[in-house]
């Protein structure tokens, strides 16, 4: 028997009348009513066409059977209730089950017809008023529904499903302010439900499949439960289903705008999805009500830095550290902001302070290593090794220590041990962020099949004509930050960062694809004027990153090579620069780099080799397509080794391609004090050197999987091997 909670005074929720029919309605599952208690134990014949093979032995057994059927087969539940009513005409609990069955089968009018006379007889029955309220709401009679549900809660304040139904009725009736308050009241009461607590425990314990199963079962019955929606959003965000997380949180806030925890989580997911301006809007709403909220202020500081407002972000971090001086993560975030702003000594001090507070905070050690200029001493190595020797160190910290130790040992030319740590860190990271090279291959093949000469010829003249963006594409660690630094040292060009807007547009297009198809299918069906609208949308969304008024700006998101077809269609006059580096050097440099997010292909040597090979083939495809369209050189390629060997000649070629006059400042790019967000932030503040060109050769004995994955792309570099001919 289900746990029973009674409503009202004394025997709350009791349906009076026959003293043997003292009915207690459980509220642990909506629409499920336990059997009558204390009823005469007389045989009840099975209702006609009942699914029971044998007659139920008593009224309470029959009612229990009927109530349990409500969740899976309400028609059968109604027949079971009719069987009880055949033996005990007017039985209150059976009538209530009969009404619930009508409502669940889409007959709210018949449910109301049963409930109204029942409640005249039994006015203290909380669940009866609840059922009436839900049925009235289904009829669109929201004011009457609200009255019935308020009556149910007056009789039984802990009837959680009545609180949810009340919130739904208020929302449907247009009283959004009252609905907001009702949803939040429901949230407070439902949080004690043991099944929600089990889902929360599974989520907190990392048992995500179990948590998801429990939450989806719960939400199938209560689709407007804002607490469960927020938990499912957290789960979706954890496993990388960002769009789903955003949709769930948007639904939460549509129902309950005052759900502060959901709004803060929404801001965080928007920030992680590179939608920082929208995230800042959400935070400002929260801070307007609670200006000293530390979590919102910390996230705002990170967003300000993402938006290029570094001094404001650094000042906010400093204020937070005055209030919370012993928070190691806050010190690390402060260090990140200082590093980006070029204040390296202060960044190092902040990272060191973080480690003094928490020696097991592996990310702070990696942050020091990631500056590329810090050399760890013997004490640092001993400290990191001691942490790795712990049996209780979480993998999230352990992988950071591995990457940091790999860098430290590489600096000491202990290459075998360095590689062992790099490999261990990558293996742990890959276990957290699974990657399938076949999925990338499918995306590349789909793009090559879509963007043919005929495809572009049929769409000639589309797009926004603005020449503002200079896209730098390729692989991470290919020299793209150096190219951005060179270009942004020109008076007509502003450097920004790895902008997420193109990827955001592709996600929006993908959402409208049928049956989970490719966004390229959507592109193929767009009207000509849609491409200009997309171009304008990109320019508007990136405007927040433009601070100087320069006519041109750089977007150096490397992964945009996958979207060249869309870029060309929506911004046909934008420049596209392909930053290419020796495949072994580029890929191994990526393997050594622990990326915060977005580069899941980089954590296994064969995966990164296949990714590089796919990239080369896709770029060769576009070279051939643009040549067939009479636009050879549409994409300008910079070979990193050529740039190192003859910097001025390559810089002049690059500026010519961009339609810019030569400026000496582009050769003194290392004097440019602009903020740089990438792992190369300190390297591009020094003159070009050859230090990194051949480092990969020290690791050649262990790079067989990478070499095999690269195949003919490696042999042909800097040229490309022959790929399949381009289709018309």
C-alpha positions, -999 to +999 in steps of 0.1 A: +000+000+000+013+035-008+022+059+020-008+078+031-012+114+040-046+127+052-059+163+046-079+187+067-086+184+104-087+150+121-091+124+094-081+148+066-092+139+031-118+115+044-149+110+023-177+109+049-209+088+046-205+051+049-182+049+080-166+018+065-155+038+035-129+060+052-107+067+023-071+081+026-057+096-006-019+093-012-001+122-029+032+106-037+020+100-073-005+122-091-038+108-100-032+076-079-056+068-051-051+040-027-080+017-019-106+023+007-096+013+042-119-005+067-145-013+040-166-045+044-145-073+029-172-086+005-165-101-029-166-077-058-175-091-092-151-080-119-166-054-141-176-064-176-146-067-199-123-062-168-087-071-174-087-091-141-088-128-147-103-134-113-128-114-092-112-090-067-117-105-032-128-072-015-136-035-020-102-023-009-084-047-032-106-037-061-101+000-055-064-005-051-063-023-084-083+005-100-061+033-086-030+015-098-044+012-133-050+050-135-014+055-144-012+029-172-048+022-184-074+046-172-102+030-192-096-002-173-094+017-140-128+032-148-142-003-154-128-015-121-144+015-104-177+006-121-174-029-106-171-015-071-201+008-078-221-021-089-218-037-055-216-005-034-236+022-052-224+057-044-191+045-029-172+078-026-137+065-035-150+045-065-167+076-078-135+096-074-115+069-094-143+069-120-139+107-123-102+106-126-105+079-153-128+101-173-104+130-171-074+109-180-092+096-210-099+131-222-135+135-209-132+163-184-169+172-187-179+137-175-154+140-147-169+172-135-204+157-137-192+130-113-172+152-090-196+181-084-223+160-067-197+140-049-182+171-033-216+184-023-218+152-002-181+152+008-170+189+010-139+181+031-123+157+005-091+175-005-083+151-034-118+155-047-114+192-050-080+186-066-095+163-092-123+189-099-097+216-103-077+197-128-108+187-148-121+223-148-087+234-160-088+209-188-121+225-199-105+259-200-125+271-169-094+284-152-110+307-126-132+279-113-102+255-114-082+279-093-110+281-067-112+244-065-075+239-062-072+266-035-100+247-016-080+215-019-049+232-005-068+248+024-079+213+034-046+196+028-016+221+025+009+194+018-009+181-013+020+189-036+003+180-069-025+204-061+001+232-058+015+223-092-020+221-107-028+255-092+003+270-107-006+255-141-042+269-139-030+303-130-004+303-158-030+291-183-054+318-171-029+345-177-021+354-141+016+351-145+026+368-113+004+345-092+015+315-112+052+324-106+045+324-068+026+292-070+053+273-089+079+284-063+056+273-035+052+239-053+090+238-056+094+241-018+069+214-011+079+189-038+116+190-028+107+166+000+093+139-022+114+108-018+115+100-055+128+135-064+153+131-037+165+099-052+169+116-086+188+144-070+210+120-052+218+101-084+226+134-101+249+145-073+266+111-073+273+112-110+249+083-118+235+102-147+216+074-165+197+066-133+190+102-127+178+108-162+154+078-161+139+089-128+135+125-139+119+116-173+094+093-155+086+121-131+082+147-158+060+125-180+035+128-152+043+164-142+057+182-173+055+215-155+075+205-124+101+233-125+124+216-100+126+185-121+130+205-153+160+223-138+176+191-126+172+176-161+187+207-176+217+204-153+221+168-164+218+178-201+245+205-197+268+180-180+267+156-209+270+183-236+234+185-247+236+223-244+206+231-266+184+208-246+196+223-214+188+258-226+153+248-238+145+232-204+157+262-185+138+285-208+107+265-200+114+268-163+116+306-165+086+308-187+066+291-160+083+307-130+103+339-138+112+342-101+130+308-100+164+324-092+184+292-092+171+283-127+179+318-140+215+316-126+219+282-141+205+296-174+231+324-174+259+298-168+248+276-197+245+306-220+280+316-210+294+282-217+276+282-250+294+314-259+262+335-256+278+358-231+258+390-239+226+371-232+241+356-201+250+390-188+214+401-193+202+373-171+227+381-144+218+417-143+182+408-137+194+387-107+218+413-094+192+440-095+173+421-068+203+407-049+234+429-058+258+411-034+251+376-046+286+361-048+278+334-074+262+359-097+291+384-093+317+357-100+299+346-132+295+383-142+333+388-138+340+359-161+314+371-187+329+406-187+363+392-195+347+371-223+332+402-237+365+420-237+357+442-206+389+430-188+394+459-165+358+457-152+361+419-148+394+422-130+380+448-107+350+426-099+373+397-091+394+419-068+363+430-049+352+394-045+386+383-032+384+410-006+353+393+006+364+357+000+402+357+003+405+320+009+387+308-022+412+290-044+389+288-075+383+325-073+420+332-072+425+310-103+398+328-122+414+361-113+446+347-126+430+339-160+417+374-163+451+389-155+469+366-179+445+376-208+451+412-200+489+407-203+496+411-166+516+379-163+534+385-130+502+392-113+486+361-129+514+339-117+509+353-082+472+346-083+477+310-094+503+305-067+479+319-041+453+294-053+477+265-048+488+277-014+451+275-004+445+241-020+476+221-030+453+195-047+438+220-071+453+206-103+438+232-126+459+259-110+491+240-117+480+235-153+472+272-155+508+280-146+521+255-171+497+269-198+514+303-196+543+285-215+568+308-198+568+294-162+595+268-154+586+246-124+613+239-099+620+207-080+597+216-052+568+220-077+575+186-093+576+170-058+543+187-049+526+176-081+539+140-078+527+139-042+492+148-053+492+122-080+502+096-054+469+102-035+443+076-039+414+101-032+423+126-060+394+131-084+402+125-121+393+161-129+423+172-107+445+143-117+444+150-154+454+186-148+484+174-128+493+151-156+493+178-182+512+202-160+538+175-151+541+167-188+550+203-195+574+205-166+593+173-177+593+184-213+611+216-202+637+194-186+639+173-217+627+141-199+606+132-229+596+097-222+582+106-188+566+137-202+548+117-229+536+092-203+519+121-183+505+136-215+491+103-225+476+097-190+460+131-189+445+127-224+431+093-216+413+106-185+400+136-205+387+114-233+369+092-208+350+123-197+343+136-232+338+107-256+346+114-292+338+095-324+360+103-354+334+087-377+309+115-367+333+142-379+339+123-411+302+121-418+300+159-413+328+165-437+314+142-463+280+159-460+295+193-465+315+182-496+283+166-510+263+199-505+287+227-515+295+220-551+301+245-579+265+241-591+252+247-556+270+280-553+263+290-589+225+287-582+229+310-553+252+336-569+248+371-554+233+361-521+245+372-487+254+404-469+281+423-488+299+437-457+336+430-458+342+433-421+351+398-409+385+381-414+380+345-405+411+325-395+404+288-396+423+256-392+433+235-362+442+248-328+479+252-322+484+259-360+497+295-356+463+311-358+469+333-327+501+346-343+482+355-375+455+373-354+482+392-335+498+403-368+466+414-384+453+432-353+486+452-352+473+469-384+454+501-379+424+489-399+419+456-381+407+447-346+415+414-329+386+398-309+387+362-299+375+328-310+339+339-317+311+314-313+286+331-336+290+309-367+286+278-347+256+293-329+240+299-363+246+264-374+230+251-342+199+272-348+197+259-384+201+223-371+172+227-348+149+232-378+162+202-396+138+172-400+145+140-380+178+152-366+192+159-401+222+180-410+220+218-410+234+217-445+200+202-456+184+233-441+209+256-459+200+239-492+163+249-487+168+285-477+154+313-498+180+336-513+172+365-490+178+343-460+215+343-465+218+381-462+197+379-430+221+354-416+251+376-425+235+406-408+227+384-378+263+374-375+275+410-377+250+421-351+259+394-327+296+400-330+293+438-326+296+435-288+332+423-293+343+453-314+357+480-292+380+502-314+359+512-344+383+496-368+366+487-401+377+450-401+379+425-373+393+390-368+372+359-359+397+331-352+374+303-342+395+274-358+366+250-361+348+273-385+366+255-414+337+230-411+313+258-420+330+276-450+300+269-472+277+289-449+303+316-444+307+321-481+270+322-487+261+347-459+292+369-461+306+365-496+331+394-492+345+382-459+382+371-460+391+335-450+426+327-439+436+291-435+464+287-408+483+255-415+512+240-396+532+208-401+507+180-393+530+162-368+539+195-350+503+208-350+486+176-339+511+168-312+510+203-299+472+199-296+477+166-279+498+183-252+473+210-247+444+206-223+416+226-239+389+239-216+362+227-240+352+223-277+382+203-290+372+167-280+391+153-310+424+162-295+426+136-267+438+106-287+466+106-313+446+087-339+416+109-335+435+141-339+453+127-370+420+117-386+406+152-378+436+169-394+432+147-425+395+155-428+403+192-424+429+191-452+405+172-475+376+196-468+398+227-475+411+211-507+374+206-517+366+243-512+398+253-531+386+233-561+350+245-558+360+282-557+385+277-586+357+262-606+336+293-598+364+315-611+375+326-576+409+308-571+425+320-539+392+327-523+408+311-492+443+324-484+466+298-469+495+306-446+520+278-440+534+284-405+569+273-414+570+297-443+559+325-420+587+317-396+614+315-423+604+347-442+581+367-420+579+399-439+571+383-472+543+362-457+529+392-439+529+413-471+511+384-489+485+383-461+479+420-461+476+420-499+449+393-497+430+414-471+432+445-493+453+463-467+484+484-472+516+472-455+523+487-420+555+482-400+535+475-369+525+441-383+561+430-380+563+443-345+532+424-334+548+414-302+546+450-290+508+448-293+494+449-258+458+438-267+443+410-246+448+375-259+427+347-247+443+315-262+470+292-250+495+312-271+489+344-253+524+348-240+541+333-270+527+360-294+541+387-271+576+377-282+593+379-316+589+349-340+613+321-333+619+285-344+616+270-309+584+250-315+590+238-351+607+205-343+597+197-307+575+169-318+605+149-331+616+143-295+584+122-292+586+104-325+590+069-309+555+072-294+537+090-323+531+060-346+493+061-342+493+098-352+516+092-382+494+063-394+462+083-391+476+112-411+486+089-439+493+106-473+485+141-458+517+139-439+538+127-469+525+155-491+528+185-467+528+214-474+510+203-506+480+181-503+475+146-517+451+139-545+415+135-532+384+125-551+375+150-578+349+177-569+314+170-582+298+196-605 
